[in-house]
């Protein structure tokens, strides 16, 4: 049996290792479209800060790790899938046949239609090559403009600030982290960043980037402002890398549509990670949730299916934990609420603390926090466990800080899993 894996990120690597563990005689080919060994994009900010070297981003540290597991590595990018003929064509024309296929191609940065986006000094922050280019320009005192203040943008912003640059951030939404935080929380994060010396423009967009004096750039914003920059970083979001699946017969909506076993509509073809739109038993719908814990879980489930040991994905985790210049914020589940549900918010502007709980009937379905980390395990357990709170729902509406009491009274007594037990043991 030949298992072909497209994508050498965390999902692809974990799937290859899982297949090898359960199918020691099978052939495995891992295809990656970058020259470096498989690495974690989430480590790039640490590289920019200088906490690690490039080798520190590598997913596996031993040089012979993949050779020792008899996992063949191929450099290339998929351009076409023939699902019926069981072949993948790479951009260089090479054709790879397979018996089982895993699509783990991840995401790619969104490219907004902005004049000047191809000028020298305009970068994304997605690859190690991008990181090298950013590090060369983001020297102490350099003027850096970042487009986008979403989850990825805030992570990049943290690294840039530690490099000592003069930083401006432009966000089209009306607040920072608009896909993760409600208005009160998003505005609180903005005020925190501004107090740290970051110039934040919300409800604005970059209309054009033009050459400036020397190597500098002139960035025109909606509303008429013109900013000078030595470096512009585009961090306006990512999308699943599924373009090569056009006319392949594999169904892709936002991402590659899978069932609970991570199999696509074509038998023997699976998907995992940022490119997968996986069925979530908790919400009853398919979700793209591009976080590394999901990539790891989905990869294991897909790999077991590929070797004839099918299992199901228990949940598509919808959790984001973000450190923005030292201010920790989180979102869990349906943080925006559900139709017919109830909510409660608690905000302390002076201490930069915010808590929002969303309910459907007597179940906690989502939450937001800023500056409050003490209940992270409890919130995850209550949200993912769909724990009926009974009378504790009304008590939380009166005082949302009583989450631990609600968990102890409701979740433990009903035998629901929660990370809160581990949290308390720590």
Rosetta blueprint (number, residue, H / E / L):
1 X L
2 X E
3 X E
4 X E
5 X E
6 X E
7 X L
8 X L
9 X L
10 X H
11 X H
12 X H
13 X H
14 X H
15 X H
16 X H
17 X H
18 X H
19 X H
20 X H
21 X H
22 X H
23 X L
24 X L
25 X L
26 X L
27 X E
28 X E
29 X E
30 X E
31 X E
32 X E
33 X L
34 X L
35 X L
36 X L
37 X L
38 X L
39 X E
40 X L
41 X H
42 X H
43 X H
44 X H
45 X H
46 X H
47 X H
48 X H
49 X H
50 X L
51 X L
52 X L
53 X L
54 X H
55 X H
56 X H
57 X H
58 X E
59 X L
60 X L
61 X L
62 X L
63 X L
64 X L
65 X H
66 X H
67 X H
68 X H
69 X L
70 X L
71 X E
72 X E
73 X E
74 X E
75 X E
76 X L
77 X L
78 X E
79 X E
80 X E
81 X E
82 X E
83 X L
84 X L
85 X L
86 X L
87 X E
88 X E
89 X E
90 X E
91 X L
92 X L
93 X L
94 X L
95 X E
96 X E
97 X E
98 X L
99 X L
100 X E
101 X E
102 X E
103 X E
104 X L
105 X L
106 X L
107 X E
108 X E
109 X E
110 X L
111 X L
112 X L
113 X L
114 X L
115 X E
116 X L
117 X L
118 X L
119 X L
120 X L
121 X L
122 X E
123 X E
124 X E
125 X L
126 X L
127 X L
128 X H
129 X H
130 X H
131 X H
132 X H
133 X H
134 X H
135 X H
136 X H
137 X H
138 X L
139 X L
140 X L
141 X L
142 X L
143 X E
144 X E
145 X E
146 X E
147 X E
148 X L
149 X L
150 X L
151 X H
152 X H
153 X H
154 X H
155 X H
156 X H
157 X H
158 X H
159 X H
160 X H
161 X H
162 X H
163 X L
164 X L
165 X L
166 X E
167 X E
168 X E
169 X E
170 X E
171 X E
172 X L
173 X L
174 X L
175 X L
176 X L
177 X L
178 X L
179 X L
180 X L
181 X L
182 X L
183 X H
184 X H
185 X H
186 X H
187 X H
188 X H
189 X H
190 X H
191 X H
192 X H
193 X H
194 X H
195 X H
196 X L
197 X L
198 X L
199 X E
200 X E
201 X E
202 X E
203 X L
204 X L
205 X L
206 X E
207 X E
208 X E
209 X E
210 X E
211 X E
212 X L
213 X L
214 X L
215 X L
216 X L
217 X E
218 X E
219 X E
220 X E
221 X E
222 X L
223 X L
224 X L
225 X L
226 X E
227 X E
228 X E
229 X E
230 X L
231 X E
232 X E
233 X E
234 X E
235 X L
236 X L
237 X L
238 X E
239 X E
240 X E
241 X L
242 X L
243 X H
244 X H
245 X H
246 X L
247 X L
248 X L
249 X L
250 X L
251 X L
252 X E
253 X L
254 X L
255 X L
256 X E
257 X E
258 X L
259 X L
260 X L
261 X L
262 X L
263 X E
264 X L
265 X L
266 X L
267 X L
268 X L
269 X E
270 X E
271 X E
272 X L
273 X H
274 X H
275 X H
276 X E
277 X E
278 X E
279 X E
280 X E
281 X L
282 X L
283 X L
284 X L
285 X E
286 X E
287 X E
288 X L
289 X L
290 X L
291 X L
292 X H
293 X H
294 X H
295 X H
296 X H
297 X H
298 X H
299 X H
300 X H
301 X H
302 X H
303 X H
304 X H
305 X H
306 X H
307 X L
308 X L
309 X L
310 X L
311 X L
312 X L
313 X L
314 X L
315 X L
316 X L
317 X L
318 X L
319 X E
320 X E
321 X E
322 X E
323 X E
324 X E
325 X L
326 X L
327 X E
328 X E
329 X E
330 X E
331 X E
332 X E
333 X E
334 X L
335 X L
336 X L
337 X L
338 X L
339 X L
340 X L
341 X L
342 X E
343 X E
344 X E
345 X E
346 X E
347 X E
348 X E
349 X L
350 X L
351 X L
352 X L
353 X E
354 X E
355 X E
356 X E
357 X E
358 X E
359 X E
360 X E
361 X L
362 X L
363 X E
364 X E
365 X E
366 X E
367 X E
368 X E
369 X E
370 X E
371 X L
372 X L
373 X L
374 X L
375 X L
376 X H
377 X H
378 X H
379 X H
380 X H
381 X H
382 X H
383 X H
384 X H
385 X L
386 X L
387 X L
388 X E
389 X L
390 X L
391 X L
392 X H
393 X H
394 X H
395 X H
396 X H
397 X H
398 X H
399 X L
400 X L
401 X L
402 X L
403 X H
404 X H
405 X H
406 X H
407 X H
408 X H
409 X H
410 X H
411 X H
412 X H
413 X H
414 X H
415 X L
416 X L
417 X L
418 X L
419 X L
420 X H
421 X H
422 X H
423 X H
424 X H
425 X H
426 X L
